[in-house]
Amino acid sequence: MKFAVIVFPGSNCDVDMYHAIQDELGEEATYVRYDEQSLANYDAILLPGGFSYGDYLRGGSIARFAPIMTEVVKAAEEGKPVLGVCNGFQILLEAGLLPGAMKRNKNLKFMCRPLTLVVENNTTMFTSSYESGEHIKIPIAHGEGNYYCDEATLEELKSSGRIVFKYNENPNGSIEDIAGIVNEQGNVLGMMPHPERAVDHLLGSADGLKMFKSLLRNWRESHVTHA
């Protein structure tokens, strides 16, 4: 399975994402610059965290117009897995691939620490290796992680099972304790916590590795050939 790790000016979690795939998952990862013109050769697209374009205006608002985003949207429409973490989540929101918006953390401070998440939906291609309701340890590192959407969108997210992760103890004021959501088709996931920083017990948790294993299993099952 081939993963594209998108690198924007200001990305700083791209190396973590690359390590999670290449060294921990044992699959192929490639850095893909923001100005590349194709993602056709990749099976999954990863948008890492950081401060793309310095987070000027607001997180993700400039990166959303990078040339590679045309291909990210195309990949999403084709049904390829697209994962946006932290700043990557913000970019997906700005690009309209996921609903809602990000506000500053309720305490107006940058926060960086391990947290407990609750797996709300384990039937997605990203979460099939988890148990429903499982508590997992995944770190956060953000200043604009306060997820917001209007009431109609929230009800749709809840009724359709698109809220994938919730905070066990909400750190940032995110509505309904939301930490991660998927699109209607279930192939685009945005989340503020960093699973790529929880792929080895030496890092304090390996719970994030299950997400990447879920993607790999889904890809293998959908690409199996029978004689």
Solvent accessible surface area in square Angstrom, and as a share of the most:
residue,aa,sasa,rsa
1,M,23,0.10
2,K,88,0.37
3,F,1,0.00
4,A,0,0.00
5,V,0,0.00
6,I,0,0.00
7,V,35,0.20
8,F,4,0.02
9,P,52,0.33
10,G,42,0.40
11,S,21,0.14
12,N,81,0.42
13,C,3,0.02
14,D,18,0.09
15,V,98,0.56
16,D,45,0.24
17,M,0,0.00
18,Y,63,0.24
19,H,64,0.29
20,A,0,0.00
21,I,0,0.00
22,Q,69,0.31
23,D,90,0.47
24,E,51,0.23
25,L,21,0.11
26,G,56,0.53
27,E,29,0.13
28,E,85,0.38
29,A,8,0.06
30,T,47,0.28
31,Y,94,0.36
32,V,8,0.04
33,R,129,0.47
34,Y,58,0.22
35,D,50,0.26
36,E,79,0.35
37,Q,129,0.57
38,S,61,0.39
39,L,4,0.02
40,A,80,0.62
41,N,118,0.60
42,Y,37,0.14
43,D,35,0.18
44,A,1,0.00
45,I,0,0.00
46,L,0,0.00
47,L,0,0.00
48,P,1,0.01
49,G,0,0.00
50,G,9,0.09
51,F,93,0.39
52,S,2,0.01
53,Y,58,0.22
54,G,42,0.41
55,D,33,0.17
56,Y,153,0.58
57,L,153,0.76
58,R,132,0.48
59,G,5,0.05
60,G,1,0.01
61,S,9,0.06
62,I,60,0.31
63,A,0,0.00
64,R,75,0.27
65,F,152,0.64
66,A,6,0.05
67,P,63,0.39
68,I,0,0.00
69,M,4,0.02
70,T,96,0.56
71,E,29,0.13
72,V,0,0.00
73,V,43,0.25
74,K,106,0.45
75,A,4,0.03
76,A,9,0.07
77,E,137,0.62
78,E,104,0.47
79,G,39,0.38
80,K,41,0.18
81,P,14,0.09
82,V,0,0.00
83,L,1,0.00
84,G,0,0.00
85,V,0,0.00
86,C,8,0.05
87,N,4,0.02
88,G,0,0.00
89,F,1,0.00
90,Q,10,0.04
91,I,0,0.00
92,L,0,0.00
93,L,16,0.08
94,E,49,0.22
95,A,15,0.12
96,G,61,0.59
97,L,30,0.15
98,L,5,0.02
99,P,38,0.24
100,G,32,0.31
101,A,50,0.38
102,M,29,0.13
103,K,100,0.43
104,R,125,0.46
105,N,0,0.00
106,K,128,0.54
107,N,68,0.35
108,L,115,0.57
109,K,138,0.58
110,F,111,0.46
111,M,13,0.06
112,C,86,0.51
113,R,106,0.39
114,P,79,0.50
115,L,22,0.11
116,T,49,0.28
117,L,0,0.00
118,V,24,0.14
119,V,1,0.01
120,E,77,0.34
121,N,27,0.14
122,N,41,0.21
123,T,114,0.67
124,T,15,0.09
125,M,38,0.17
126,F,0,0.00
127,T,0,0.00
128,S,43,0.28
129,S,36,0.23
130,Y,4,0.02
131,E,124,0.55
132,S,81,0.52
133,G,40,0.38
134,E,39,0.17
135,H,106,0.47
136,I,3,0.02
137,K,90,0.38
138,I,1,0.01
139,P,26,0.16
140,I,0,0.00
141,A,13,0.10
142,H,5,0.02
143,G,18,0.18
144,E,36,0.16
145,G,0,0.00
146,N,14,0.07
147,Y,2,0.01
148,Y,104,0.40
149,C,6,0.03
150,D,77,0.40
151,E,112,0.50
152,A,77,0.60
153,T,33,0.19
154,L,7,0.03
155,E,82,0.37
156,E,70,0.31
157,L,0,0.00
158,K,89,0.38
159,S,98,0.63
160,S,58,0.37
161,G,30,0.29
162,R,27,0.10
163,I,12,0.06
164,V,0,0.00
165,F,0,0.00
166,K,46,0.19
167,Y,5,0.02
168,N,76,0.39
169,E,133,0.60
170,N,41,0.21
171,P,8,0.05
172,N,0,0.00
173,G,31,0.30
174,S,3,0.02
175,I,42,0.21
176,E,67,0.30
177,D,55,0.28
178,I,2,0.01
179,A,1,0.00
180,G,0,0.00
181,I,0,0.00
182,V,5,0.03
183,N,15,0.08
184,E,132,0.59
185,Q,137,0.61
186,G,17,0.16
187,N,4,0.02
188,V,0,0.00
189,L,0,0.00
190,G,0,0.00
191,M,1,0.00
192,M,2,0.01
193,P,0,0.00
194,H,2,0.01
195,P,1,0.00
196,E,2,0.01
197,R,72,0.26
198,A,1,0.01
199,V,2,0.01
200,D,40,0.21
201,H,151,0.67
202,L,168,0.84
203,L,102,0.51
204,G,45,0.43
205,S,10,0.06
206,A,22,0.17
207,D,36,0.19
208,G,0,0.00
209,L,24,0.12
210,K,68,0.29
211,M,1,0.00
212,F,0,0.00
213,K,101,0.43
214,S,0,0.00
215,L,1,0.01
216,L,16,0.08
217,R,108,0.39
218,N,53,0.27
219,W,60,0.21
220,R,135,0.49
221,E,113,0.51
222,S,79,0.51
223,H,102,0.46
224,V,89,0.51
225,T,123,0.71
226,H,160,0.71
227,A,158,1.22
